[in-house]
């Protein structure tokens, strides 16, 4: 294990949450359970799914959820997986074929990389958020073999930096060059585009080959879905091993998802506004305290302070936790050596007082 990189499972009950992915506070919202009970009344199975979706696990709530997702996210179809990891592994291990090429942003999630490694397509990474570097890679590859199908993988909000690519520019580039764009919307789902995703907010639904949306973050639940064409859905049902060979989500999990999405549709606008207000306030306080220069530029709920060295960033995180704030260090090798950081996740339920206090404490510790 790399120096000072040993991980432990921590319990942080009682601390002010600046670490979880529960951006809108849905994971702690009691109304969602009430919403879910309404959907559960329609299904006689109250516990397990009893099998994979291709056997006995494809209960009626799945159909209702996927129909809702299709409408809500403005997609031709939706296919639910047990997790975002399963969705990415299922897609990237099965859709690109031998002889195809995948170009992926160097900072994409580990699940995308794992899926790529399980498949047979050639793969190359390109510089983070650099369309110019991507263009150079594609030009070189097409000079060697102009017949390959090309897939481009990125994220709408990157989990470790909190930044976003020029998604409009990337989508136009893929359209002009005949490439298939895949966007992992994990940290944008439910937040952007009036509770949809960044692709929807930018009006790019028809230019994106596949979107991966996840439910364990702003939706406060569990699971994920791949959005795309009817043809893509049919292919994944038949070839995505992470869907075929696993027990389906139980009815109560799918019911919670339906309840969460209905709550988001009816009441989520106010929570999204609160979250955006807190993001803006956080950035203002960084400027006022004179510490904006150590933070990565981000307009999302993920704000990261670069504090190089595992041995340096860990004690600062521990001090913040001792003072009552759950802020986690991100250590190498999870990020590159020298890019270790504190990762602040903002939420609709955080207060401006909490934000001000934790940043003042950070400034005192960092100095």
Residue pairs with C-beta under 8 A, 6 or more apart in sequence:
2 310
2 332
2 333
3 310
3 311
4 310
4 311
4 314
4 331
5 310
5 331
5 332
5 333
12 19
12 321
12 326
14 324
15 321
15 324
15 325
15 326
16 324
16 325
16 326
16 350
16 354
16 358
17 326
17 345
17 347
17 349
17 350
18 325
18 326
18 327
18 344
18 345
18 346
18 350
18 354
18 358
19 326
19 327
19 328
19 343
19 345
20 27
20 326
20 345
20 347
21 187
21 216
21 217
21 218
21 345
22 28
22 217
22 218
22 220
22 347
23 190
23 191
23 217
23 218
23 275
23 301
23 345
23 346
23 347
23 348
24 190
24 191
24 218
24 219
24 220
24 264
24 268
24 271
24 272
24 275
24 347
24 348
25 220
25 271
25 347
25 348
25 349
26 32
26 190
26 218
26 219
26 220
26 221
26 260
26 263
26 264
26 271
27 220
27 221
28 220
28 349
29 220
29 263
31 263
32 220
32 221
32 256
32 259
32 260
32 263
33 256
33 259
34 259
35 258
35 259
35 260
35 262
35 263
36 252
36 255
36 256
36 258
36 259
37 255
38 259
39 61
39 64
39 254
39 255
39 258
39 259
40 46
40 251
40 252
40 255
42 60
42 61
43 59
43 60
43 61
43 251
43 255
45 59
45 250
45 251
46 251
46 252
47 250
47 251
47 252
48 247
48 250
49 56
49 57
49 59
49 247
49 248
49 249
49 250
49 251
50 56
50 57
50 247
51 57
51 247
51 248
52 243
52 244
52 245
52 246
52 247
52 248
53 62
53 237
53 243
53 248
54 237
54 244
57 247
57 248
57 249
58 248
59 248
59 251
59 254
61 251
61 254
61 255
61 258
62 80
62 248
62 249
62 254
64 258
65 78
65 80
65 254
65 257
65 258
65 261
66 77
66 78
66 79
66 80
66 225
68 258
68 261
69 75
69 78
69 80
69 213
69 225
69 227
69 261
70 76
70 77
70 78
70 227
72 195
72 196
72 261
72 265
73 196
73 197
73 200
73 205
73 211
73 213
73 227
74 196
74 200
74 205
75 205
75 211
75 227
75 228
76 228
76 229
76 230
77 227
77 228
77 229
77 230
77 232
77 233
78 225
78 226
78 227
78 233
79 225
79 226
79 233
79 236
79 237
79 243
80 223
80 224
80 225
80 249
80 254
81 87
81 90
81 223
81 224
81 225
81 226
81 240
81 242
81 243
82 222
82 223
82 224
82 242
82 246
82 248
82 249
83 214
83 216
83 222
83 223
83 224
84 109
84 111
84 184
84 186
84 212
84 214
84 216
84 224
85 111
85 114
86 224
86 242
86 243
86 246
87 111
87 212
87 214
87 224
87 225
87 226
87 242
88 109
88 111
88 112
88 114
88 115
88 184
88 212
89 111
89 114
89 115
89 118
89 242
90 115
90 226
90 236
90 240
90 241
90 242
90 243
91 115
91 182
91 210
91 212
91 226
91 236
91 240
92 102
92 112
92 115
92 116
92 118
92 119
92 153
93 115
93 116
93 118
93 119
93 240
93 241
93 242
94 119
94 235
94 236
94 239
94 240
94 241
95 151
95 210
95 232
95 235
95 236
95 239
96 102
96 116
96 119
96 120
96 121
96 149
96 151
97 120
97 121
97 149
98 120
98 121
99 121
99 122
99 145
99 147
99 148
99 149
100 121
100 122
100 148
100 149
100 150
100 151
101 121
101 122
101 123
101 124
101 141
101 148
101 149
101 150
101 151
102 116
102 119
102 121
102 122
102 123
102 124
102 150
102 151
102 152
102 153
103 123
103 124
103 125
103 126
103 134
103 137
103 138
103 150
103 151
103 152
103 153
104 112
104 113
104 116
104 123
104 124
104 125
104 126
104 152
104 153
104 154
105 125
105 126
105 128
105 129
105 153
105 154
105 155
105 158
105 165
106 125
106 126
106 127
106 128
107 128
107 155
107 158
107 160
107 161
108 153
108 154
108 155
108 158
108 184
109 155
109 159
109 184
109 186
112 153
112 184
116 123
116 153
121 151
122 148
124 137
124 141
126 133
126 134
126 137
127 133
127 134
128 158
128 161
129 163
129 164
129 165
129 166
131 166
131 169
131 170
131 173
134 152
134 170
134 173
135 173
138 150
138 177
138 179
141 148
141 150
142 148
149 180
150 177
150 178
150 179
150 180
151 179
151 180
151 181
151 182
151 209
152 170
152 174
152 179
152 180
152 181
152 182
153 182
153 184
154 165
154 167
154 170
154 181
154 182
154 183
154 184
155 164
155 165
155 183
155 184
155 185
155 186
155 187
156 164
156 165
156 167
156 183
156 184
156 185
156 187
156 188
156 192
156 197
156 198
156 199
157 163
157 164
157 185
157 186
157 187
157 188
157 198
157 300
157 302
158 164
158 187
158 302
159 186
159 187
159 302
160 302
160 304
160 330
160 334
160 335
160 341
160 343
161 296
161 298
161 302
161 304
162 187
162 296
162 298
162 300
162 301
162 302
162 303
162 304
163 296
163 297
163 298
163 300
164 198
164 299
164 300
167 183
167 198
167 199
167 202
167 204
168 202
168 204
170 181
171 181
171 202
171 204
171 207
171 208
172 207
173 179
174 180
174 181
174 207
175 207
180 209
180 210
181 207
181 208
181 209
182 208
182 209
182 210
182 211
182 212
183 198
183 199
183 208
183 210
183 211
183 212
184 211
184 212
185 197
185 198
185 199
185 211
185 212
185 213
185 214
186 212
186 213
186 214
186 217
186 224
187 217
187 300
187 301
187 302
188 197
188 198
188 300
189 196
189 197
189 213
189 214
189 215
189 217
189 218
189 219
190 196
190 197
190 217
190 218
190 219
190 264
190 268
191 218
191 272
191 275
191 300
191 301
192 198
192 200
192 201
193 199
193 200
193 201
193 202
194 200
194 201
194 269
194 272
195 264
195 265
195 268
195 269
195 272
197 211
197 213
199 205
199 208
199 211
209 228
209 232
210 226
210 227
210 228
210 232
211 226
211 227
211 228
212 224
212 225
212 226
212 227
213 224
213 225
213 227
214 223
214 224
215 221
215 222
215 223
215 224
215 225
215 257
215 260
216 222
216 223
216 224
219 257
219 260
219 261
219 264
220 260
221 253
221 256
221 257
221 260
222 249
222 253
222 256
222 257
223 249
223 253
223 254
223 257
226 232
226 233
226 236
236 243
237 243
237 244
238 244
271 348
272 348
274 348
274 349
275 301
275 346
275 347
275 348
278 346
278 347
278 348
278 350
278 352
278 355
279 299
279 300
279 301
279 303
279 346
281 352
281 355
282 303
282 344
282 346
282 355
282 359
283 292
283 303
285 355
285 356
285 359
286 292
286 295
286 359
289 359
289 360
289 363
290 363
291 305
291 359
291 362
291 363
291 366
294 305
294 306
294 307
294 366
295 303
295 304
295 305
295 306
296 303
296 304
296 306
296 341
298 304
301 345
301 346
301 347
302 343
302 344
302 345
302 346
303 343
303 344
303 345
303 346
304 330
304 341
304 342
304 343
304 344
305 341
305 342
305 344
305 362
305 366
306 339
306 340
306 341
307 313
307 316
307 329
307 340
307 341
307 342
307 366
308 338
308 339
308 340
309 338
309 340
310 329
310 331
310 332
310 340
312 340
313 329
313 330
313 331
313 340
313 341
313 342
314 329
314 331
316 329
316 342
316 362
316 365
316 366
317 327
317 328
317 329
317 342
319 361
319 365
320 327
320 342
320 358
320 361
320 362
320 365
321 327
323 361
325 354
325 357
325 358
325 361
327 342
327 343
327 344
327 358
327 362
328 342
328 343
329 340
329 341
329 342
329 343
330 340
330 341
330 342
330 343
331 340
332 338
332 339
332 340
335 341
342 362
344 358
346 355
